[in-house]
Amino acid sequence: MTKKTAIIASNGGLFEAYKVFNIATAAAASDHEVSIFFTFEGLNLIHKEANQQLPMPEGKEHFEEGFKKSNVPAIPELIEMAQDLDVKFIGCQMTMDVMGLEKDAFVDGIEVGGAVTFLDFAQDADVTLTF
Amino acid sequence: MNADKVLDAKGLACPMPIVKTRKEMKDMDSGQVLEIQATDKGASADLTAWAKSGGHELLEQQVDGDVLKFWIKKG
């Protein structure tokens, strides 16, 4: 039976973006069915403009060179790869309402739903992660 | 060791070697062998785990300077 991986992304920095999308693409490449629920600051990770310039944690800016040297893919590339691998992105409706954001502010192909949408997927997941 | 296909994943960081391996393997037939060349030091543990979880067989791995080479038979 196909394994399922359920991820909650609730933080909006560059480090979180890598944690979320690396695990998601690796799981999908291992033939897991993957859903990510983006809530609160986590929505930055799939926001069309914000995801191009996610902030490094304060005081960690010196890692920028390491990212370049290690040839780590950019976040928009990882998003495209994740979507190619059929990773499902769910934007949190409640956060979008609070922040006054519409679906078209986000990368194409996302679903919008509430907590129950995610819980329904996560209830029989083999791996559940929160970032 | 003979391979039906060779994947050059040199210079790529995690999770790219795995993503590319999966993509190549998808187009191959069961029993065919893919040779993967990588420089990501994590690839050794990752490809071993990936092959195991996907029902493939890691036939051999070699170190050639900075390059790690793997031969995986599709399950």
Backbone of each chain as ProteinMPNN parsed JSONL, in Angstrom:
{"seq_chain_A": "MTKKTAIIASNGGLFEAYKVFNIATAAAASDHEVSIFFTFEGLNLIHKEANQQLPMPEGKEHFEEGFKKSNVPAIPELIEMAQDLDVKFIGCQMTMDVMGLEKDAFVDGIEVGGAVTFLDFAQDADVTLTF", "coords_chain_A": {"N_chain_A": [[0.84, -1.21, 0.0], [0.414, 2.287, -0.651], [2.548, 4.577, 0.978], [1.895, 7.287, 3.234], [2.65, 10.714, 3.704], [2.33, 13.387, 5.855], [2.516, 16.832, 6.21], [2.905, 19.747, 8.194], [3.354, 23.108, 7.579], [4.316, 25.821, 9.242], [5.91, 27.969, 9.576], [7.765, 30.763, 8.244], [10.377, 31.124, 7.157], [13.554, 30.922, 5.327], [15.024, 28.658, 6.093], [13.058, 26.966, 7.111], [11.624, 26.552, 4.786], [13.373, 24.964, 3.271], [13.502, 22.718, 4.932], [10.871, 21.784, 4.828], [10.323, 21.428, 1.993], [12.438, 19.79, 1.129], [12.089, 17.4, 2.576], [9.533, 16.796, 1.708], [9.833, 16.435, -1.119], [11.67, 14.364, -1.134], [10.191, 12.345, 0.113], [8.093, 12.085, -1.714], [9.552, 11.247, -3.916], [10.183, 8.797, -3.024], [7.941, 7.47, -3.491], [5.833, 8.122, -1.767], [2.572, 9.307, -0.883], [2.008, 12.668, -0.653], [1.02, 15.391, 1.373], [0.977, 18.855, 2.077], [0.196, 21.122, 4.566], [-0.203, 24.48, 4.633], [0.092, 26.973, 6.918], [-0.534, 30.011, 8.782], [2.532, 31.798, 9.119], [3.696, 29.996, 7.469], [2.461, 30.112, 5.039], [3.932, 31.891, 3.533], [5.792, 30.367, 2.185], [4.641, 29.397, -0.103], [3.696, 31.61, -1.302], [3.514, 33.613, -4.153], [5.307, 35.889, -4.571], [6.657, 36.176, -2.112], [7.965, 33.721, -1.711], [10.21, 33.825, -3.251], [12.059, 35.295, -1.963], [12.716, 34.508, 0.721], [13.378, 35.04, 4.17], [16.565, 34.627, 5.84], [17.293, 33.241, 9.067], [17.778, 35.657, 11.692], [21.081, 36.782, 12.095], [22.147, 34.597, 10.893], [22.949, 35.008, 8.386], [25.349, 34.563, 7.17], [25.335, 32.032, 6.21], [24.569, 32.059, 3.663], [26.497, 31.913, 1.677], [27.316, 29.279, 1.92], [25.023, 27.949, 1.057], [25.093, 28.57, -1.653], [27.534, 27.438, -2.398], [27.084, 24.74, -1.92], [25.4, 24.098, -3.888], [22.627, 24.019, -3.642], [19.24, 23.642, -4.565], [17.124, 26.416, -5.608], [14.307, 27.754, -3.766], [11.861, 28.176, -5.34], [12.415, 26.35, -7.412], [12.416, 23.921, -6.03], [9.773, 23.836, -5.279], [8.494, 23.565, -7.728], [9.478, 21.088, -8.44], [8.411, 19.502, -6.419], [5.701, 19.736, -7.015], [5.672, 18.547, -9.521], [6.07, 15.981, -8.708], [3.682, 15.373, -7.702], [3.063, 16.312, -5.122], [0.765, 17.471, -2.774], [-0.456, 20.716, -2.174], [-1.897, 22.46, 0.435], [-3.516, 25.362, 1.219], [-4.164, 27.298, 4.089], [-7.337, 28.268, 4.741], [-8.42, 29.899, 6.755], [-6.187, 31.393, 7.706], [-5.59, 32.751, 5.353], [-7.844, 34.351, 5.087], [-7.583, 35.956, 7.384], [-5.235, 37.311, 6.754], [-5.966, 38.609, 4.505], [-5.604, 37.492, 1.946], [-5.882, 36.157, -1.352], [-6.541, 33.175, -3.311], [-5.162, 33.419, -5.746], [-2.802, 34.684, -5.138], [-0.974, 32.857, -4.63], [1.251, 30.098, -5.56], [0.458, 28.265, -8.55], [-2.008, 25.675, -8.615], [-2.57, 25.043, -5.986], [-4.576, 23.803, -3.271], [-7.305, 25.029, -1.354], [-8.168, 24.964, 1.985], [-9.615, 23.956, 5.156], [-8.67, 23.127, 8.55], [-9.717, 20.586, 8.876], [-9.599, 19.438, 6.366], [-6.91, 18.875, 6.121], [-6.56, 17.204, 8.349], [-8.118, 15.035, 7.671], [-6.594, 13.88, 5.663], [-4.29, 13.366, 7.142], [-4.954, 11.565, 9.127], [-4.544, 8.841, 8.684], [-1.897, 8.778, 8.035], [1.489, 7.681, 7.465], [3.766, 8.989, 8.145], [4.118, 11.907, 9.974], [4.744, 15.304, 10.119], [5.85, 18.404, 11.561], [6.694, 21.68, 10.832]], "CA_chain_A": [[0.0, 0.0, 0.0], [1.191, 3.525, -0.723], [2.768, 5.27, 2.253], [1.441, 8.68, 3.224], [3.386, 11.663, 4.537], [1.556, 14.608, 6.099], [3.419, 17.859, 6.742], [2.359, 21.072, 8.492], [4.356, 24.159, 7.459], [3.721, 26.964, 9.935], [6.904, 29.041, 9.716], [7.957, 31.348, 6.923], [11.752, 31.478, 6.818], [14.238, 30.125, 4.309], [15.402, 27.35, 6.641], [11.838, 26.141, 7.158], [11.273, 26.189, 3.411], [14.193, 23.81, 2.878], [13.095, 21.538, 5.711], [9.578, 21.313, 4.325], [10.324, 20.949, 0.608], [13.366, 18.657, 0.962], [11.437, 16.18, 3.081], [8.369, 16.505, 0.854], [10.254, 15.885, -2.413], [12.296, 13.059, -0.88], [9.105, 11.393, 0.378], [7.384, 11.845, -2.976], [10.453, 10.461, -4.769], [10.132, 7.431, -2.494], [6.583, 7.018, -3.8], [4.808, 8.436, -0.766], [1.569, 10.313, -1.209], [2.406, 13.737, 0.269], [0.255, 16.639, 1.459], [1.519, 19.864, 2.997], [-0.772, 22.13, 4.988], [0.513, 25.727, 4.891], [-0.735, 27.795, 7.791], [0.146, 31.194, 9.321], [3.697, 32.245, 8.329], [4.016, 28.953, 6.488], [1.918, 30.495, 3.725], [5.0, 32.572, 2.773], [6.562, 29.4, 1.392], [4.007, 29.178, -1.407], [3.261, 32.9, -1.837], [4.256, 33.833, -5.41], [6.452, 36.802, -4.433], [7.415, 35.954, -0.867], [8.819, 32.521, -1.719], [11.445, 34.115, -4.002], [12.995, 36.034, -1.106], [12.462, 34.142, 2.113], [14.491, 35.518, 5.008], [17.405, 33.764, 6.684], [17.133, 33.653, 10.468], [18.657, 36.761, 12.043], [22.397, 36.361, 12.559], [22.614, 33.403, 10.167], [23.08, 35.412, 6.986], [26.616, 34.062, 6.631], [25.138, 30.713, 5.582], [24.192, 32.257, 2.256], [27.604, 31.42, 0.85], [27.254, 27.815, 1.99], [23.921, 27.512, 0.194], [25.564, 28.673, -3.04], [28.622, 26.488, -2.595], [26.572, 23.369, -1.892], [24.568, 23.906, -5.069], [21.28, 23.682, -3.183], [18.288, 24.278, -5.472], [16.348, 27.531, -5.068], [12.99, 27.319, -3.289], [10.889, 27.994, -6.428], [12.723, 25.091, -8.128], [11.961, 22.797, -5.201], [8.303, 23.837, -5.333], [8.126, 23.003, -9.02], [9.783, 19.666, -8.388], [7.42, 18.873, -5.53], [4.427, 19.646, -7.735], [5.874, 17.516, -10.559], [5.987, 14.68, -8.038], [2.301, 15.275, -7.186], [2.863, 16.724, -3.728], [-0.418, 18.329, -2.717], [-0.31, 21.884, -1.305], [-3.174, 22.964, 0.94], [-3.413, 26.652, 1.902], [-5.134, 27.41, 5.183], [-8.354, 29.28, 4.433], [-8.575, 30.841, 7.864], [-5.052, 32.33, 7.686], [-5.72, 33.6, 4.168], [-8.868, 35.352, 5.415], [-7.014, 36.889, 8.366], [-4.205, 38.124, 6.108], [-6.545, 39.259, 3.331], [-4.973, 36.955, 0.736], [-6.718, 35.302, -2.205], [-5.842, 32.009, -3.856], [-4.277, 33.751, -6.875], [-1.52, 35.209, -4.646], [-0.106, 31.706, -4.368], [1.656, 29.316, -6.733], [-0.672, 27.566, -9.166], [-2.231, 24.264, -8.293], [-2.822, 24.754, -4.573], [-5.953, 23.669, -2.806], [-7.523, 25.822, -0.157], [-9.052, 24.206, 2.865], [-9.5, 24.185, 6.589], [-7.926, 22.145, 9.328], [-10.268, 19.238, 8.699], [-9.085, 18.939, 5.089], [-5.605, 18.287, 6.408], [-6.714, 16.098, 9.309], [-8.672, 13.908, 6.944], [-5.463, 13.227, 5.003], [-3.253, 12.985, 8.107], [-5.379, 10.602, 10.157], [-3.935, 7.523, 8.465], [-0.563, 8.966, 7.462], [2.556, 6.886, 8.067], [4.732, 9.956, 8.654], [3.512, 13.232, 10.172], [5.806, 16.225, 10.518], [5.467, 19.804, 11.712], [7.829, 22.616, 10.748]], "C_chain_A": [[0.873, 1.259, 0.0], [1.329, 4.156, 0.667], [2.32, 6.726, 2.127], [2.275, 9.536, 4.172], [2.592, 12.96, 4.629], [2.444, 15.635, 6.798], [2.639, 19.14, 7.033], [3.506, 22.07, 8.405], [3.768, 25.417, 8.094], [4.713, 28.085, 10.193], [7.37, 29.489, 8.342], [9.363, 31.727, 6.544], [12.365, 30.547, 5.795], [14.602, 28.726, 4.831], [14.199, 26.414, 6.678], [11.463, 25.66, 5.764], [12.071, 24.964, 2.958], [13.789, 22.557, 3.633], [11.837, 20.934, 5.111], [9.719, 20.688, 2.933], [11.329, 19.815, 0.371], [12.726, 17.353, 1.42], [10.291, 15.784, 2.148], [8.802, 15.874, -0.472], [10.911, 14.512, -2.224], [11.226, 11.995, -0.64], [8.374, 11.052, -0.918], [8.231, 11.001, -3.923], [10.576, 9.027, -4.271], [8.715, 6.863, -2.609], [5.587, 7.157, -2.66], [3.788, 9.387, -1.392], [1.775, 11.432, -0.183], [1.449, 14.92, 0.202], [0.932, 17.573, 2.444], [0.423, 20.878, 3.282], [-0.002, 23.386, 5.385], [-0.376, 26.643, 5.709], [0.104, 28.907, 8.428], [1.375, 31.539, 8.484], [4.111, 31.216, 7.286], [3.492, 29.285, 5.096], [2.95, 31.237, 2.87], [5.682, 31.619, 1.798], [5.945, 29.153, 0.019], [3.439, 30.476, -1.994], [4.148, 33.254, -3.027], [5.471, 34.741, -5.253], [7.314, 36.435, -3.233], [8.368, 34.77, -0.973], [10.119, 32.725, -2.505], [12.495, 34.752, -3.093], [12.73, 35.771, 0.368], [13.657, 34.54, 2.978], [15.255, 34.387, 5.701], [17.116, 34.167, 8.124], [18.157, 34.746, 10.794], [19.985, 36.223, 12.578], [22.953, 35.155, 11.817], [22.882, 33.714, 8.688], [24.351, 34.857, 6.341], [26.482, 32.681, 5.988], [24.837, 30.823, 4.088], [25.244, 31.681, 1.312], [27.583, 29.89, 0.776], [26.163, 27.256, 1.1], [24.371, 27.513, -1.267], [26.583, 27.586, -3.337], [28.111, 25.042, -2.687], [25.652, 23.078, -3.065], [23.157, 23.414, -4.693], [20.275, 24.361, -4.117], [17.542, 25.435, -4.804], [14.953, 27.033, -4.692], [11.958, 27.19, -4.422], [11.134, 26.73, -7.252], [12.215, 23.884, -7.354], [10.438, 22.68, -5.229], [7.839, 23.189, -6.631], [8.346, 21.491, -9.025], [8.758, 18.908, -7.549], [6.095, 18.696, -6.277], [4.494, 18.634, -8.878], [5.704, 16.116, -9.983], [4.621, 14.493, -7.363], [2.15, 15.525, -5.694], [1.695, 17.707, -3.707], [-0.184, 19.472, -1.726], [-1.7, 22.339, -0.868], [-2.926, 24.28, 1.689], [-4.516, 26.754, 2.942], [-6.085, 28.588, 4.927], [-8.441, 30.345, 5.52], [-7.447, 31.863, 7.881], [-5.17, 33.281, 6.506], [-6.753, 34.7, 4.412], [-8.312, 36.412, 6.356], [-6.038, 37.84, 7.682], [-4.718, 38.824, 4.855], [-5.925, 38.785, 2.027], [-5.946, 36.059, -0.022], [-5.856, 34.177, -2.776], [-4.839, 32.369, -4.954], [-2.963, 34.407, -6.444], [-0.498, 34.09, -4.497], [0.252, 30.961, -5.656], [0.461, 28.528, -7.253], [-0.8, 26.148, -8.616], [-2.446, 23.98, -6.823], [-4.313, 24.519, -4.347], [-6.1, 24.582, -1.615], [-8.498, 25.06, 0.716], [-8.833, 24.561, 4.319], [-8.743, 23.048, 7.249], [-8.414, 20.716, 9.063], [-9.802, 18.606, 7.384], [-7.759, 18.234, 5.315], [-5.743, 17.072, 7.323], [-7.234, 14.843, 8.631], [-7.567, 13.128, 6.227], [-4.519, 12.618, 6.037], [-3.653, 11.839, 9.022], [-4.812, 9.203, 9.934], [-2.573, 7.645, 7.791], [0.468, 8.118, 8.192], [3.599, 7.794, 8.715], [4.018, 11.285, 8.796], [4.563, 14.165, 10.758], [5.276, 17.64, 10.631], [6.722, 20.669, 11.654], [7.356, 24.033, 10.966]], "O_chain_A": [[1.952, 1.271, 0.594], [0.362, 4.253, 1.422], [2.364, 7.313, 1.046], [2.569, 9.133, 5.297], [2.229, 13.554, 3.614], [3.045, 15.353, 7.834], [1.815, 19.571, 6.227], [4.522, 21.904, 9.08], [2.835, 26.011, 7.554], [4.42, 29.031, 10.924], [7.376, 28.707, 7.391], [9.545, 32.584, 5.679], [11.785, 29.522, 5.437], [14.5, 27.739, 4.103], [14.295, 25.238, 6.33], [11.041, 24.519, 5.578], [11.525, 24.047, 2.345], [13.735, 21.468, 3.062], [11.749, 19.722, 4.911], [9.288, 19.555, 2.713], [11.105, 18.968, -0.493], [12.811, 16.332, 0.737], [10.1, 14.608, 1.839], [8.208, 14.888, -0.907], [10.735, 13.613, -3.046], [11.341, 10.873, -1.133], [8.075, 9.889, -1.189], [7.71, 10.15, -4.644], [11.021, 8.145, -5.006], [8.349, 5.911, -1.921], [4.612, 6.409, -2.586], [4.1, 10.159, -2.299], [1.724, 11.183, 1.022], [1.107, 15.395, -0.881], [1.4, 17.152, 3.502], [-0.198, 21.42, 2.367], [0.76, 23.371, 6.352], [-1.453, 27.043, 5.268], [1.315, 28.756, 8.593], [1.284, 31.574, 7.257], [4.806, 31.547, 6.325], [4.016, 28.797, 4.095], [2.868, 31.223, 1.642], [6.1, 32.024, 0.713], [6.638, 28.748, -0.914], [2.789, 30.461, -3.04], [5.374, 33.205, -2.933], [6.552, 34.412, -5.741], [8.54, 36.389, -3.323], [9.455, 34.796, -0.396], [11.024, 31.894, -2.434], [13.683, 34.749, -3.416], [12.543, 36.697, 1.157], [14.807, 34.394, 2.565], [14.694, 33.362, 6.086], [16.735, 35.309, 8.382], [19.26, 34.761, 10.247], [20.005, 35.319, 13.413], [24.082, 34.732, 12.065], [23.021, 32.814, 7.859], [24.422, 34.7, 5.123], [27.395, 32.214, 5.308], [24.848, 29.834, 3.354], [24.928, 31.055, 0.301], [27.801, 29.296, -0.28], [26.342, 26.218, 0.462], [24.074, 26.587, -2.021], [26.521, 26.908, -4.363], [28.648, 24.231, -3.442], [25.179, 21.953, -3.227], [22.591, 22.53, -5.334], [20.438, 25.539, -4.433], [17.349, 25.438, -3.589], [14.475, 26.029, -5.22], [11.242, 26.19, -4.469], [10.189, 26.107, -7.734], [11.66, 22.948, -7.929], [9.884, 21.581, -5.205], [6.916, 22.373, -6.64], [7.529, 20.725, -9.535], [8.302, 17.826, -7.918], [5.452, 17.65, -6.187], [3.514, 17.95, -9.173], [5.259, 15.194, -10.666], [4.431, 13.577, -6.562], [1.222, 15.015, -5.067], [1.636, 18.644, -4.504], [0.229, 19.244, -0.589], [-2.573, 22.574, -1.703], [-2.202, 24.299, 2.685], [-5.654, 26.349, 2.705], [-5.67, 29.746, 4.902], [-8.525, 31.539, 5.233], [-7.693, 33.057, 8.049], [-4.888, 34.473, 6.632], [-6.561, 35.842, 3.995], [-8.533, 37.607, 6.162], [-6.01, 39.032, 7.988], [-3.97, 39.559, 4.211], [-5.738, 39.577, 1.103], [-6.722, 35.309, 0.571], [-4.627, 34.22, -2.731], [-3.799, 31.723, -5.09], [-2.099, 34.662, -7.283], [0.686, 34.338, -4.268], [-0.364, 31.167, -6.701], [-0.436, 28.167, -6.491], [0.181, 25.524, -8.212], [-2.504, 22.817, -6.424], [-5.169, 24.965, -5.11], [-5.118, 24.88, -0.934], [-9.525, 24.572, 0.244], [-7.968, 25.368, 4.657], [-8.247, 22.136, 6.588], [-7.627, 19.77, 9.031], [-9.632, 17.39, 7.299], [-7.509, 17.152, 4.783], [-5.115, 16.038, 7.094], [-6.84, 13.729, 8.974], [-7.585, 11.898, 6.18], [-4.01, 11.512, 5.853], [-2.791, 11.204, 9.631], [-4.619, 8.457, 10.893], [-2.143, 6.745, 7.07], [0.339, 7.864, 9.389], [4.234, 7.422, 9.702], [3.38, 11.75, 7.851], [5.193, 13.852, 11.769], [4.371, 18.036, 9.897], [7.698, 20.405, 12.356], [8.16, 24.964, 10.933]]}, "seq_chain_B": "MNADKVLDAKGLACPMPIVKTRKEMKDMDSGQVLEIQATDKGASADLTAWAKSGGHELLEQQVDGDVLKFWIKKG", "coords_chain_B": {"N_chain_B": [[31.085, -2.736, -13.674], [28.218, -3.56, -15.555], [25.728, -1.341, -16.842], [22.365, -0.448, -17.689], [21.705, 2.122, -17.984], [23.069, 5.374, -17.313], [23.214, 7.72, -14.735], [24.068, 11.002, -14.251], [24.601, 12.6, -11.431], [26.298, 14.317, -10.295], [27.583, 16.931, -8.252], [25.154, 17.754, -7.342], [22.928, 18.628, -4.677], [21.283, 17.198, -1.782], [17.738, 17.124, -1.966], [18.209, 16.225, -4.541], [19.751, 14.109, -5.922], [18.215, 11.828, -5.284], [15.674, 12.487, -6.249], [16.222, 12.689, -8.988], [17.119, 10.101, -9.507], [14.831, 8.616, -9.037], [13.26, 9.567, -11.108], [14.621, 8.669, -13.404], [14.527, 5.903, -12.994], [11.851, 5.381, -13.191], [11.286, 5.264, -15.872], [12.445, 2.943, -16.614], [12.74, -0.652, -17.1], [11.714, -3.429, -15.07], [14.336, -5.216, -13.534], [16.306, -4.037, -15.013], [19.415, -2.175, -14.852], [20.53, 0.694, -13.178], [23.111, 3.019, -13.218], [24.367, 5.274, -10.899], [25.949, 8.342, -10.482], [27.319, 10.311, -8.037], [28.121, 13.195, -5.985], [27.273, 14.074, -3.599], [27.657, 13.503, -0.268], [25.782, 12.425, 1.383], [24.364, 10.761, -0.194], [25.008, 8.095, -0.156], [23.889, 6.82, 2.147], [21.281, 7.607, 1.657], [20.524, 6.607, -0.92], [20.743, 3.912, -0.448], [18.704, 3.524, 1.458], [16.564, 4.397, -0.06], [16.463, 2.561, -2.18], [15.858, 0.253, -0.764], [13.343, 0.864, 0.406], [11.834, 1.105, -1.855], [11.799, -1.382, -2.979], [13.878, -2.072, -4.639], [17.133, -3.261, -5.765], [20.228, -2.673, -4.389], [23.055, -3.184, -5.998], [25.8, -2.738, -5.987], [28.315, -0.544, -4.634], [30.726, 2.002, -5.229], [33.691, 3.926, -4.594], [35.115, 6.559, -6.281], [37.557, 8.539, -6.286], [36.287, 11.679, -5.643], [33.84, 10.945, -6.374], [30.883, 9.127, -5.898], [29.699, 5.976, -6.705], [26.907, 4.086, -7.715], [25.079, 1.088, -8.237], [21.967, 0.202, -9.127], [19.417, -2.166, -9.238], [16.365, -2.363, -10.82], [13.378, -3.144, -9.113]], "CA_chain_B": [[29.777, -3.37, -13.721], [27.422, -3.043, -16.662], [24.461, -0.686, -16.508], [21.533, -0.126, -18.848], [21.616, 3.571, -18.076], [23.928, 6.063, -16.347], [22.695, 9.018, -14.304], [25.084, 11.895, -13.703], [24.026, 13.479, -10.406], [27.443, 14.942, -9.635], [27.426, 18.351, -7.951], [23.803, 18.052, -6.86], [22.716, 18.457, -3.238], [20.058, 16.543, -1.327], [17.318, 15.76, -2.3], [18.219, 16.063, -5.992], [20.141, 12.786, -6.438], [17.099, 10.889, -5.119], [14.6, 12.885, -7.175], [16.646, 12.327, -10.352], [17.165, 8.636, -9.591], [13.445, 8.151, -9.138], [12.776, 9.922, -12.44], [15.24, 7.744, -14.367], [14.049, 4.537, -12.726], [10.449, 5.276, -13.594], [11.24, 4.937, -17.3], [13.176, 1.704, -16.881], [11.993, -1.889, -16.875], [12.119, -4.271, -13.949], [15.51, -6.033, -13.85], [17.358, -3.198, -15.605], [20.331, -1.614, -13.862], [20.886, 2.107, -13.327], [24.322, 3.467, -12.518], [24.224, 6.659, -10.45], [27.202, 8.957, -10.061], [26.966, 11.455, -7.196], [29.163, 13.719, -5.106], [26.623, 14.345, -2.31], [28.091, 12.428, 0.64], [24.595, 11.807, 1.976], [23.712, 9.88, -1.177], [25.29, 6.704, 0.16], [22.827, 6.348, 3.041], [19.971, 7.9, 1.057], [20.186, 5.687, -2.015], [20.554, 2.594, 0.165], [17.36, 3.521, 2.044], [15.585, 4.572, -1.145], [16.349, 1.29, -2.893], [15.198, -0.693, 0.139], [11.923, 1.195, 0.588], [11.129, 0.965, -3.125], [11.857, -2.762, -3.447], [14.947, -2.231, -5.629], [18.308, -3.904, -5.188], [21.501, -1.982, -4.543], [23.969, -4.273, -6.338], [27.18, -2.427, -5.66], [28.724, 0.858, -4.629], [32.17, 2.211, -5.304], [34.153, 5.306, -4.457], [36.108, 6.855, -7.305], [37.939, 9.911, -5.937], [35.184, 12.37, -4.969], [32.573, 10.48, -6.947], [30.288, 7.892, -5.383], [28.975, 5.289, -7.784], [25.934, 3.101, -7.243], [24.37, 0.327, -9.265], [20.695, -0.241, -8.549], [18.582, -2.961, -10.135], [14.952, -2.038, -10.588], [12.566, -4.248, -8.601]], "C_chain_B": [[28.923, -2.734, -14.824], [26.111, -2.419, -16.184], [23.683, -0.433, -17.791], [21.48, 1.373, -19.087], [22.546, 4.186, -17.031], [23.32, 7.422, -16.033], [23.825, 9.83, -13.686], [24.415, 12.858, -12.723], [25.144, 14.184, -9.646], [27.171, 16.435, -9.409], [26.063, 18.708, -7.394], [23.683, 17.753, -5.367], [21.399, 17.744, -2.979], [18.891, 17.504, -1.488], [17.434, 15.42, -3.787], [18.687, 14.692, -6.5], [19.002, 11.76, -6.356], [15.984, 11.199, -6.118], [14.944, 12.469, -8.602], [16.677, 10.808, -10.545], [15.766, 8.081, -9.799], [12.917, 8.385, -10.552], [13.326, 8.965, -13.493], [14.65, 6.345, -14.234], [12.648, 4.313, -13.244], [10.328, 4.822, -15.047], [11.938, 3.627, -17.63], [12.293, 0.488, -16.596], [12.556, -2.631, -15.667], [13.298, -5.155, -14.378], [16.636, -5.238, -14.489], [18.175, -2.525, -14.501], [20.657, -0.155, -14.198], [22.167, 2.379, -12.545], [24.144, 4.932, -12.168], [25.577, 7.166, -9.988], [26.857, 10.219, -9.29], [28.168, 11.928, -6.398], [28.592, 14.107, -3.743], [26.94, 13.185, -1.36], [26.914, 11.735, 1.313], [23.954, 10.772, 1.068], [23.902, 8.408, -0.822], [24.19, 6.116, 1.051], [21.46, 6.495, 2.374], [19.582, 6.899, -0.028], [19.988, 4.265, -1.497], [19.136, 2.482, 0.719], [16.291, 3.592, 0.961], [15.357, 3.241, -1.88], [15.557, 0.282, -2.053], [13.696, -0.401, 0.218], [11.141, 1.0, -0.71], [11.163, -0.441, -3.698], [12.88, -2.972, -4.556], [16.166, -2.849, -4.941], [19.56, -3.087, -5.47], [22.563, -3.055, -4.753], [25.375, -3.999, -5.835], [27.359, -0.933, -5.481], [30.229, 0.974, -4.558], [32.48, 3.677, -5.081], [35.27, 5.513, -5.47], [36.531, 8.309, -7.119], [36.825, 10.552, -5.138], [33.821, 11.814, -5.396], [32.143, 9.144, -6.334], [29.482, 7.271, -6.504], [28.105, 4.183, -7.205], [25.331, 2.371, -8.433], [23.095, -0.229, -8.633], [19.877, -0.972, -9.611], [17.123, -2.709, -9.803], [14.156, -3.28, -10.187], [11.206, -4.328, -9.261]], "O_chain_B": [[28.918, -1.515, -14.993], [25.476, -2.906, -15.249], [24.271, -0.228, -18.853], [21.251, 1.843, -20.202], [22.786, 3.586, -15.983], [22.957, 8.179, -16.934], [24.459, 9.401, -12.722], [23.747, 13.808, -13.13], [24.965, 14.597, -8.5], [26.603, 17.11, -10.268], [25.837, 19.856, -7.009], [24.242, 16.781, -4.858], [20.519, 17.694, -3.839], [19.066, 18.674, -1.148], [16.836, 14.449, -4.251], [18.079, 14.155, -7.425], [18.845, 10.927, -7.249], [15.426, 10.3, -6.746], [14.094, 11.967, -9.337], [16.312, 10.296, -11.603], [15.546, 7.195, -10.625], [12.228, 7.54, -11.123], [12.592, 8.504, -14.368], [14.319, 5.694, -15.225], [12.292, 3.217, -13.678], [9.401, 4.099, -15.412], [12.016, 3.241, -18.796], [11.252, 0.587, -15.945], [13.721, -2.472, -15.302], [13.268, -5.765, -15.446], [17.782, -5.688, -14.517], [17.702, -2.331, -13.381], [21.007, 0.182, -15.329], [22.291, 2.02, -11.374], [23.809, 5.744, -13.031], [26.268, 6.512, -9.207], [26.182, 11.103, -9.815], [29.11, 11.172, -6.161], [29.348, 14.435, -2.829], [26.552, 12.043, -1.603], [27.031, 10.594, 1.76], [23.102, 9.997, 1.503], [23.059, 7.573, -1.149], [23.632, 5.06, 0.753], [20.595, 5.628, 2.503], [18.455, 6.405, -0.054], [19.178, 3.507, -2.029], [18.447, 1.488, 0.49], [15.252, 2.937, 1.049], [14.223, 2.852, -2.16], [14.702, -0.44, -2.565], [12.876, -1.313, 0.109], [9.934, 0.76, -0.681], [10.623, -0.684, -4.777], [12.778, -3.927, -5.327], [16.227, -2.948, -3.715], [19.913, -2.839, -6.623], [22.935, -3.757, -3.813], [26.057, -4.89, -5.328], [26.647, -0.139, -6.097], [30.913, 0.17, -3.925], [31.654, 4.553, -5.338], [36.239, 4.754, -5.516], [35.943, 9.21, -7.716], [36.446, 10.048, -4.08], [32.787, 12.178, -4.837], [32.911, 8.185, -6.262], [28.689, 7.939, -7.167], [28.526, 3.443, -6.316], [25.102, 2.955, -9.492], [23.155, -1.039, -7.708], [19.673, -0.477, -10.719], [16.702, -2.827, -8.653], [14.246, -4.327, -10.829], [10.411, -5.209, -8.931]]}, "name": "protein", "num_of_chains": 2, "seq": "MTKKTAIIASNGGLFEAYKVFNIATAAAASDHEVSIFFTFEGLNLIHKEANQQLPMPEGKEHFEEGFKKSNVPAIPELIEMAQDLDVKFIGCQMTMDVMGLEKDAFVDGIEVGGAVTFLDFAQDADVTLTFMNADKVLDAKGLACPMPIVKTRKEMKDMDSGQVLEIQATDKGASADLTAWAKSGGHELLEQQVDGDVLKFWIKKG"}
